[in-house]
Amino acid sequence: MDPRVPEDLVELASECTPRRVILCLDLLERRLNGVTVIGEAIERRHNVSAVLRSAESFGVHRAHLVTNDFRPSVGAAKGAERWLELVFHETTAACFAALREQGFRVWIGDFGDDAVSPGEVPVDEPLALLFGSELAGVSAQARAEADGIVQVPMRGVTQSLNVSVAAALTLHTVCERRRLEPGAVGIVGEEHHRFLKRFLEREKSRRKSTESTWGR
């Protein structure tokens, strides 16, 4: 058994394939802490799923969704939601309050004279990147409470991007910069234990389901 598995999860891990257990443990060691993404009222399920896929690909561990009803779009998400900690909020105010309590600054993807590029967003402290709906953009409340505005520089005639594209470009730059900060890499403590336990339980269930199918 991999020595990184906590004692209280050894029995559960023993019911999973070693390769999958190592996959999860290695993933948690590479994950970023101190960067999260927020989807605020993103109306098209395909787009929010694509945002989650990009976030997970760049090492983000947790995503916040301001919605009461979300099901990932299979084609766009490619299962990325299973590898993220998803936190749901009924309102933007509740989302901001929760993140402020955890010491996060919140930057919104939007247009503005005071907007900065992804390469200029401060990454020395925990930060959240909020992206709004395709039609209305971010809410007035998010604009009022945000610590800053981030905008992908554009040089052509077209002056707007699909929200999932803007999120991917922003997240990639911010995550790579954050990764260079001391202590920014690796999920530890309670969050590590919670995610690993959930993963192992899912793997155990998946394995039993597969064995049951083959046994018919």
Backbone as CSV, one residue per row, in Angstrom:
resi,resn,N_x,N_y,N_z,CA_x,CA_y,CA_z,C_x,C_y,C_z
1,MET,0.841,-1.201,0.000,0.000,0.000,0.000,0.874,1.249,0.000
2,ASP,0.498,2.224,-0.778,1.247,3.483,-0.845,1.257,4.131,0.551
3,PRO,2.440,4.502,1.043,2.531,5.076,2.394,1.821,6.415,2.547
4,ARG,1.439,7.032,1.451,0.742,8.313,1.518,-0.739,8.161,1.882
5,VAL,-1.241,6.937,1.842,-2.645,6.701,2.194,-2.805,6.750,3.707
6,PRO,-3.672,7.607,4.247,-3.891,7.672,5.700,-4.364,6.330,6.249
7,GLU,-4.021,6.069,7.498,-4.352,4.780,8.115,-5.829,4.439,8.029
8,ASP,-6.676,5.425,8.269,-8.108,5.137,8.293,-8.698,4.889,6.909
9,LEU,-7.889,5.093,5.852,-8.376,4.852,4.494,-7.697,3.655,3.832
10,VAL,-6.800,2.990,4.564,-6.055,1.870,3.993,-6.994,0.744,3.560
11,GLU,-7.949,0.400,4.389,-8.864,-0.693,4.054,-9.664,-0.370,2.804
12,LEU,-10.130,0.867,2.722,-10.896,1.288,1.552,-10.014,1.273,0.303
13,ALA,-8.779,1.755,0.445,-7.850,1.794,-0.688,-7.501,0.400,-1.181
14,SER,-7.494,-0.569,-0.278,-7.142,-1.935,-0.655,-8.180,-2.561,-1.585
15,GLU,-9.365,-1.964,-1.645,-10.417,-2.478,-2.513,-10.408,-1.809,-3.888
16,CYS,-9.400,-0.947,-4.099,-9.249,-0.256,-5.373,-7.945,-0.711,-6.031
17,THR,-7.813,-0.496,-7.310,-6.580,-0.882,-7.981,-5.461,0.084,-7.571
18,PRO,-4.260,-0.430,-7.293,-3.149,0.430,-6.870,-2.866,1.566,-7.845
19,ARG,-3.015,1.289,-9.133,-2.724,2.325,-10.135,-3.635,3.529,-9.973
20,ARG,-4.909,3.289,-9.687,-5.855,4.386,-9.537,-5.623,5.150,-8.241
21,VAL,-5.249,4.443,-7.191,-4.944,5.099,-5.918,-3.752,6.031,-6.090
22,ILE,-2.717,5.550,-6.763,-1.516,6.365,-6.996,-1.855,7.564,-7.874
23,LEU,-2.728,7.356,-8.859,-3.153,8.452,-9.733,-3.731,9.600,-8.925
24,CYS,-4.611,9.284,-7.974,-5.243,10.318,-7.158,-4.233,10.989,-6.231
25,LEU,-3.379,10.211,-5.610,-2.382,10.771,-4.693,-1.413,11.703,-5.428
26,ASP,-0.981,11.279,-6.597,-0.077,12.121,-7.391,-0.776,13.405,-7.814
27,LEU,-2.043,13.279,-8.177,-2.816,14.442,-8.593,-2.895,15.476,-7.471
28,LEU,-3.183,15.028,-6.260,-3.311,15.940,-5.127,-1.987,16.637,-4.815
29,GLU,-0.889,15.976,-5.094,0.421,16.598,-4.871,0.706,17.686,-5.903
30,ARG,0.101,17.597,-7.075,0.342,18.576,-8.142,-0.674,19.716,-8.130
31,ARG,-1.776,19.511,-7.433,-2.851,20.486,-7.477,-2.451,21.819,-6.854
32,LEU,-3.059,22.879,-7.398,-2.830,24.228,-6.875,-3.756,24.510,-5.704
33,ASN,-3.225,25.150,-4.675,-4.104,25.718,-3.663,-4.012,27.233,-3.815
34,GLY,-5.066,27.896,-3.439,-5.037,29.354,-3.540,-5.503,29.915,-4.864
35,VAL,-6.027,29.065,-5.754,-6.676,29.540,-6.984,-7.975,28.770,-7.151
36,THR,-9.062,29.486,-7.341,-10.340,28.841,-7.599,-11.065,29.605,-8.680
37,VAL,-12.056,28.972,-9.283,-12.839,29.611,-10.337,-14.299,29.648,-9.912
38,ILE,-14.995,30.709,-10.324,-16.417,30.870,-10.012,-17.185,31.004,-11.321
39,GLY,-18.235,30.213,-11.466,-19.156,30.374,-12.583,-20.418,31.023,-12.057
40,GLU,-20.680,32.235,-12.510,-21.841,32.979,-12.014,-22.926,33.035,-13.087
41,ALA,-23.993,32.300,-12.876,-25.153,32.338,-13.780,-24.756,32.101,-15.232
42,ILE,-23.846,31.165,-15.440,-23.491,30.821,-16.818,-24.624,29.987,-17.394
43,GLU,-25.299,30.539,-18.402,-26.570,29.969,-18.834,-26.419,28.725,-19.706
44,ARG,-25.389,28.664,-20.503,-25.226,27.521,-21.389,-24.398,26.447,-20.682
45,ARG,-25.015,25.296,-20.484,-24.384,24.200,-19.751,-23.064,23.788,-20.395
46,HIS,-23.008,23.867,-21.708,-21.789,23.489,-22.429,-20.625,24.389,-22.014
47,ASN,-20.906,25.674,-21.867,-19.836,26.624,-21.544,-19.290,26.452,-20.137
48,VAL,-20.186,26.299,-19.159,-19.699,26.136,-17.791,-18.946,24.814,-17.660
49,SER,-19.378,23.817,-18.396,-18.664,22.539,-18.390,-17.266,22.700,-18.970
50,ALA,-17.157,23.504,-20.024,-15.847,23.759,-20.626,-14.946,24.544,-19.676
51,VAL,-15.525,25.462,-18.908,-14.746,26.222,-17.916,-14.186,25.266,-16.862
52,LEU,-15.017,24.345,-16.399,-14.564,23.370,-15.400,-13.460,22.490,-15.964
53,ARG,-13.604,22.103,-17.204,-12.584,21.266,-17.844,-11.247,21.995,-17.896
54,SER,-11.271,23.267,-18.281,-10.032,24.057,-18.337,-9.431,24.206,-16.950
55,ALA,-10.272,24.517,-15.969,-9.780,24.712,-14.603,-9.076,23.465,-14.089
56,GLU,-9.709,22.314,-14.270,-9.107,21.060,-13.804,-7.805,20.771,-14.550
57,SER,-7.786,21.057,-15.836,-6.592,20.794,-16.645,-5.391,21.606,-16.180
58,PHE,-5.637,22.794,-15.678,-4.544,23.676,-15.259,-4.184,23.510,-13.791
59,GLY,-4.836,22.557,-13.103,-4.451,22.247,-11.728,-5.316,22.851,-10.650
60,VAL,-6.417,23.511,-11.022,-7.332,24.061,-10.023,-8.020,22.903,-9.298
61,HIS,-8.176,23.039,-8.002,-8.754,21.950,-7.215,-10.231,22.167,-6.910
62,ARG,-10.647,23.404,-6.770,-12.013,23.691,-6.333,-12.658,24.717,-7.250
63,ALA,-13.939,24.501,-7.544,-14.698,25.450,-8.359,-16.000,25.778,-7.652
64,HIS,-16.424,27.030,-7.776,-17.666,27.488,-7.157,-18.670,27.817,-8.258
65,LEU,-19.917,27.388,-8.065,-20.963,27.650,-9.041,-22.132,28.338,-8.350
66,VAL,-22.510,29.496,-8.877,-23.657,30.230,-8.345,-24.875,29.781,-9.137
67,THR,-25.531,28.754,-8.654,-26.659,28.165,-9.365,-27.369,27.187,-8.446
68,ASN,-28.620,26.957,-8.748,-29.366,25.956,-7.990,-29.505,24.647,-8.764
69,ASP,-29.079,24.667,-10.026,-29.301,23.484,-10.861,-28.229,23.415,-11.938
70,PHE,-27.295,22.485,-11.788,-26.272,22.326,-12.814,-25.953,20.859,-13.028
71,ARG,-25.999,20.448,-14.273,-25.535,19.126,-14.668,-24.495,19.324,-15.760
72,PRO,-23.315,18.754,-15.621,-22.271,18.977,-16.616,-22.647,18.440,-17.980
73,SER,-22.209,19.142,-19.002,-22.366,18.685,-20.374,-21.257,17.685,-20.657
74,VAL,-21.625,16.442,-20.933,-20.644,15.358,-21.018,-19.545,15.648,-22.024
75,GLY,-19.906,16.100,-23.210,-18.910,16.338,-24.248,-17.927,17.425,-23.889
76,ALA,-18.403,18.478,-23.250,-17.527,19.610,-22.917,-16.703,19.347,-21.672
77,ALA,-17.293,18.698,-20.681,-16.594,18.497,-19.411,-15.584,17.358,-19.470
78,LYS,-15.884,16.335,-20.272,-15.004,15.161,-20.381,-14.712,14.534,-19.007
79,GLY,-15.679,14.625,-18.098,-15.506,14.028,-16.780,-14.693,14.863,-15.809
80,ALA,-14.323,16.088,-16.195,-13.479,16.923,-15.328,-14.133,17.207,-13.992
81,GLU,-15.483,17.283,-13.976,-16.177,17.608,-12.724,-15.937,16.558,-11.647
82,ARG,-15.599,15.335,-12.045,-15.342,14.279,-11.059,-14.009,14.491,-10.341
83,TRP,-13.149,15.311,-10.913,-11.822,15.547,-10.337,-11.720,16.903,-9.677
84,LEU,-12.856,17.554,-9.484,-12.886,18.863,-8.841,-13.740,18.815,-7.582
85,GLU,-13.399,19.675,-6.634,-14.291,19.937,-5.508,-15.269,21.004,-5.984
86,LEU,-16.529,20.657,-6.111,-17.537,21.612,-6.561,-18.324,22.141,-5.367
87,VAL,-18.406,23.463,-5.287,-19.135,24.117,-4.199,-20.254,24.949,-4.828
88,PHE,-21.464,24.756,-4.370,-22.620,25.453,-4.944,-23.129,26.539,-3.994
89,HIS,-23.513,27.662,-4.574,-24.032,28.798,-3.807,-25.334,29.265,-4.445
90,GLU,-26.277,29.666,-3.618,-27.553,30.140,-4.153,-27.438,31.554,-4.700
91,THR,-26.549,32.354,-4.113,-26.413,33.743,-4.548,-24.948,34.130,-4.671
92,THR,-24.711,35.194,-5.433,-23.354,35.724,-5.573,-22.846,36.232,-4.232
93,ALA,-23.723,36.859,-3.458,-23.331,37.382,-2.145,-22.839,36.264,-1.237
94,ALA,-23.530,35.145,-1.251,-23.125,34.008,-0.417,-21.781,33.460,-0.858
95,CYS,-21.550,33.432,-2.163,-20.274,32.952,-2.696,-19.136,33.865,-2.267
96,PHE,-19.326,35.169,-2.412,-18.300,36.136,-2.009,-18.013,36.020,-0.515
97,ALA,-19.066,35.907,0.284,-18.892,35.834,1.737,-18.060,34.618,2.122
98,ALA,-18.357,33.472,1.505,-17.620,32.242,1.820,-16.151,32.374,1.447
99,LEU,-15.890,32.957,0.296,-14.502,33.100,-0.158,-13.738,34.136,0.665
100,ARG,-14.399,35.220,1.028,-13.749,36.237,1.868,-13.329,35.625,3.213
101,GLU,-14.190,34.782,3.735,-13.902,34.151,5.025,-12.653,33.270,4.937
102,GLN,-12.392,32.744,3.762,-11.224,31.894,3.553,-9.991,32.674,3.087
103,GLY,-10.122,34.000,3.028,-8.973,34.829,2.680,-8.746,35.030,1.196
104,PHE,-9.758,34.784,0.383,-9.614,34.932,-1.066,-9.948,36.354,-1.520
105,ARG,-9.195,36.830,-2.497,-9.590,38.009,-3.258,-10.304,37.523,-4.503
106,VAL,-11.262,38.313,-4.987,-12.053,37.893,-6.143,-11.852,38.871,-7.302
107,TRP,-11.430,38.320,-8.426,-11.259,39.095,-9.653,-12.300,38.633,-10.657
108,ILE,-12.904,39.584,-11.372,-13.944,39.245,-12.339,-13.408,39.383,-13.760
109,GLY,-13.853,38.475,-14.625,-13.538,38.591,-16.041,-14.541,39.523,-16.686
110,ASP,-14.085,40.719,-17.055,-15.009,41.733,-17.544,-14.225,42.795,-18.309
111,PHE,-14.944,43.765,-18.838,-14.313,44.894,-19.522,-14.299,46.098,-18.591
112,GLY,-13.311,46.956,-18.732,-13.243,48.161,-17.913,-11.938,48.905,-18.141
113,ASP,-11.982,50.212,-17.929,-10.778,51.021,-18.115,-9.672,50.618,-17.149
114,ASP,-10.056,50.068,-16.001,-9.068,49.677,-14.996,-8.762,48.180,-15.035
115,ALA,-9.194,47.497,-16.101,-8.934,46.062,-16.215,-7.451,45.813,-16.475
116,VAL,-6.948,44.694,-15.942,-5.558,44.305,-16.156,-5.533,42.970,-16.900
117,SER,-4.394,42.647,-17.469,-4.250,41.384,-18.182,-4.028,40.252,-17.177
118,PRO,-4.220,39.000,-17.585,-3.971,37.874,-16.673,-2.551,37.851,-16.116
119,GLY,-1.620,38.408,-16.851,-0.239,38.438,-16.372,0.018,39.467,-15.293
120,GLU,-0.982,40.325,-15.029,-0.827,41.373,-14.023,-1.640,41.120,-12.753
121,VAL,-2.478,40.120,-12.752,-3.290,39.814,-11.569,-2.368,39.341,-10.436
122,PRO,-2.447,39.913,-9.247,-1.594,39.475,-8.125,-1.863,38.017,-7.763
123,VAL,-0.808,37.240,-7.644,-0.964,35.819,-7.333,-0.272,35.437,-6.029
124,ASP,0.124,36.425,-5.239,0.843,36.141,-4.000,-0.100,35.784,-2.855
125,GLU,-1.393,35.964,-3.060,-2.410,35.595,-2.073,-3.503,34.801,-2.767
126,PRO,-4.313,34.048,-2.000,-5.376,33.268,-2.628,-6.315,34.143,-3.462
127,LEU,-6.646,33.667,-4.650,-7.518,34.449,-5.515,-8.531,33.568,-6.220
128,ALA,-9.682,34.164,-6.494,-10.755,33.512,-7.229,-11.017,34.314,-8.493
129,LEU,-11.284,33.602,-9.579,-11.583,34.237,-10.858,-13.037,33.954,-11.201
130,LEU,-13.834,35.016,-11.336,-15.263,34.875,-11.574,-15.596,35.204,-13.022
131,PHE,-16.391,34.333,-13.638,-16.846,34.548,-15.009,-18.365,34.494,-15.027
132,GLY,-18.972,35.451,-15.734,-20.424,35.581,-15.727,-21.103,34.941,-16.910
133,SER,-22.357,35.327,-17.125,-23.156,34.719,-18.187,-22.738,35.265,-19.550
134,GLU,-23.084,34.508,-20.594,-22.728,34.911,-21.958,-23.470,36.172,-22.389
135,LEU,-24.692,36.327,-21.918,-25.522,37.430,-22.388,-25.315,38.713,-21.594
136,ALA,-25.330,38.602,-20.268,-25.278,39.803,-19.431,-23.929,40.048,-18.788
137,GLY,-23.009,39.095,-18.892,-21.724,39.264,-18.231,-21.854,39.036,-16.732
138,VAL,-20.938,39.603,-15.977,-20.991,39.430,-14.525,-22.083,40.323,-13.947
139,SER,-22.572,39.971,-12.777,-23.657,40.729,-12.157,-23.152,42.052,-11.588
140,ALA,-24.086,42.958,-11.328,-23.741,44.241,-10.728,-23.141,44.031,-9.340
141,GLN,-23.632,43.040,-8.620,-23.103,42.766,-7.284,-21.658,42.302,-7.358
142,ALA,-21.356,41.447,-8.320,-19.985,40.971,-8.473,-19.057,42.125,-8.819
143,ARG,-19.513,43.022,-9.687,-18.685,44.186,-10.042,-18.429,45.059,-8.821
144,ALA,-19.462,45.240,-8.007,-19.334,46.119,-6.851,-18.396,45.541,-5.791
145,GLU,-18.380,44.209,-5.646,-17.594,43.588,-4.575,-16.220,43.102,-5.017
146,ALA,-15.972,43.095,-6.310,-14.716,42.524,-6.819,-13.497,43.344,-6.408
147,ASP,-12.381,42.652,-6.281,-11.106,43.320,-5.978,-10.441,43.860,-7.224
148,GLY,-10.862,43.401,-8.392,-10.273,43.882,-9.627,-10.918,43.224,-10.826
149,ILE,-10.557,43.732,-11.993,-11.091,43.233,-13.259,-9.936,42.700,-14.101
150,VAL,-10.129,41.531,-14.675,-9.119,40.946,-15.551,-9.721,40.793,-16.944
151,GLN,-8.938,41.156,-17.947,-9.407,41.110,-19.325,-8.291,40.583,-20.215
152,VAL,-8.632,39.630,-21.067,-7.651,39.101,-22.011,-7.402,40.150,-23.090
153,PRO,-6.157,40.586,-23.301,-5.868,41.589,-24.336,-6.232,41.063,-25.723
154,MET,-6.870,41.897,-26.527,-7.246,41.515,-27.889,-6.759,42.572,-28.861
155,ARG,-6.248,42.147,-29.982,-5.629,43.054,-30.955,-6.405,43.162,-32.256
156,GLY,-7.459,42.365,-32.407,-8.203,42.364,-33.661,-9.444,43.215,-33.601
157,VAL,-10.265,43.079,-34.629,-11.530,43.803,-34.680,-12.496,43.255,-33.643
158,THR,-12.514,41.935,-33.495,-13.378,41.307,-32.505,-12.901,41.664,-31.106
159,GLN,-13.795,42.145,-30.283,-13.415,42.617,-28.953,-14.076,41.830,-27.825
160,SER,-14.526,40.626,-28.130,-15.091,39.787,-27.078,-14.808,38.331,-27.393
161,LEU,-14.773,37.514,-26.352,-14.519,36.090,-26.489,-15.636,35.300,-25.829
162,ASN,-15.869,34.095,-26.306,-16.755,33.184,-25.606,-16.248,33.034,-24.177
163,VAL,-17.162,32.924,-23.219,-16.763,32.907,-21.813,-15.822,31.747,-21.490
164,SER,-16.031,30.599,-22.128,-15.160,29.461,-21.832,-13.756,29.679,-22.379
165,VAL,-13.650,30.379,-23.502,-12.333,30.685,-24.073,-11.615,31.716,-23.205
166,ALA,-12.337,32.772,-22.809,-11.750,33.797,-21.944,-11.284,33.183,-20.629
167,ALA,-12.097,32.281,-20.074,-11.728,31.632,-18.818,-10.478,30.787,-18.988
168,ALA,-10.394,30.036,-20.080,-9.235,29.168,-20.306,-7.951,29.983,-20.430
169,LEU,-7.995,31.061,-21.190,-6.801,31.889,-21.373,-6.373,32.533,-20.056
170,THR,-7.350,33.024,-19.318,-7.052,33.670,-18.041,-6.513,32.678,-17.027
171,LEU,-7.184,31.554,-16.914,-6.788,30.543,-15.933,-5.383,30.005,-16.209
172,HIS,-5.079,29.767,-17.455,-3.754,29.216,-17.775,-2.645,30.145,-17.288
173,THR,-2.756,31.416,-17.607,-1.718,32.377,-17.203,-1.642,32.526,-15.694
174,VAL,-2.798,32.696,-15.058,-2.821,32.893,-13.607,-2.311,31.653,-12.875
175,CYS,-2.726,30.485,-13.314,-2.314,29.252,-12.631,-0.811,29.011,-12.764
176,GLU,-0.256,29.257,-13.936,1.181,29.055,-14.119,1.980,30.021,-13.258
177,ARG,1.490,31.221,-13.098,2.179,32.206,-12.261,2.035,31.843,-10.784
178,ARG,0.848,31.426,-10.389,0.612,31.048,-8.991,1.468,29.848,-8.601
179,ARG,1.687,28.947,-9.533,2.454,27.728,-9.268,3.880,28.038,-8.817
180,LEU,4.382,29.206,-9.139,5.742,29.590,-8.766,5.837,30.172,-7.356
181,GLU,4.666,30.435,-6.745,4.652,31.003,-5.397,4.960,29.921,-4.350
182,PRO,5.700,30.258,-3.289,6.019,29.272,-2.240,4.758,28.674,-1.619
183,GLY,4.722,27.362,-1.503,3.605,26.684,-0.853,2.322,26.631,-1.644
184,ALA,2.368,26.988,-2.924,1.139,27.055,-3.716,0.738,25.722,-4.329
185,VAL,1.608,24.747,-4.272,1.332,23.465,-4.922,1.128,22.378,-3.869
186,GLY,0.072,21.609,-4.034,-0.196,20.498,-3.132,-1.411,20.740,-2.249
187,ILE,-2.321,19.773,-2.213,-3.495,19.821,-1.349,-3.200,18.964,-0.122
188,VAL,-3.377,19.540,1.042,-3.016,18.839,2.278,-4.166,18.902,3.285
189,GLY,-3.959,18.219,4.416,-4.886,18.314,5.536,-6.254,17.735,5.267
190,GLU,-7.263,18.371,5.816,-8.639,17.871,5.747,-9.140,17.778,4.312
191,GLU,-8.765,18.763,3.500,-9.236,18.759,2.116,-8.653,17.579,1.337
192,HIS,-7.390,17.273,1.602,-6.738,16.118,0.970,-7.463,14.832,1.371
193,HIS,-7.721,14.685,2.664,-8.380,13.483,3.185,-9.783,13.341,2.612
194,ARG,-10.530,14.431,2.570,-11.909,14.389,2.089,-11.973,13.989,0.620
195,PHE,-11.095,14.575,-0.182,-11.109,14.285,-1.614,-10.684,12.841,-1.879
196,LEU,-9.627,12.395,-1.183,-9.140,11.031,-1.372,-10.204,10.011,-0.962
197,LYS,-10.868,10.262,0.148,-11.906,9.344,0.607,-13.043,9.266,-0.408
198,ARG,-13.466,10.394,-0.903,-14.545,10.410,-1.893,-14.125,9.670,-3.167
199,PHE,-12.883,9.871,-3.570,-12.372,9.193,-4.755,-12.351,7.675,-4.556
200,LEU,-11.859,7.234,-3.410,-11.765,5.803,-3.142,-13.147,5.157,-3.071
201,GLU,-14.103,5.850,-2.470,-15.466,5.317,-2.398,-16.064,5.182,-3.795
202,ARG,-15.805,6.165,-4.633,-16.305,6.107,-6.006,-15.641,4.972,-6.791
203,GLU,-14.339,4.819,-6.582,-13.610,3.753,-7.266,-14.102,2.377,-6.829
204,LYS,-14.339,2.221,-5.538,-14.840,0.945,-5.018,-16.189,0.616,-5.654
205,SER,-17.055,1.610,-5.721,-18.366,1.415,-6.308,-18.262,1.088,-7.799
206,ARG,-17.389,1.820,-8.493,-17.209,1.587,-9.930,-16.670,0.187,-10.207
207,ARG,-15.726,-0.243,-9.377,-15.123,-1.563,-9.563,-16.149,-2.669,-9.322
208,LYS,-16.961,-2.523,-8.293,-17.981,-3.528,-8.001,-19.019,-3.587,-9.118
209,SER,-19.344,-2.416,-9.663,-20.302,-2.367,-10.747,-19.758,-3.084,-11.985
210,THR,-18.470,-2.863,-12.249,-17.838,-3.513,-13.402,-17.791,-5.015,-13.222
211,GLU,-17.401,-5.440,-12.016,-17.325,-6.882,-11.733,-18.701,-7.530,-11.846
212,SER,-19.737,-6.824,-11.405,-21.094,-7.341,-11.472,-21.535,-7.505,-12.921
213,THR,-21.159,-6.532,-13.754,-21.550,-6.572,-15.173,-20.880,-7.753,-15.873
214,TRP,-19.576,-7.923,-15.605,-18.822,-9.009,-16.243,-19.249,-10.370,-15.713
215,GLY,-19.812,-10.371,-14.496,-20.196,-11.641,-13.909,-21.540,-12.169,-14.408
216,ARG,-22.231,-11.351,-15.197,-23.557,-11.784,-15.673,-23.420,-12.819,-16.804
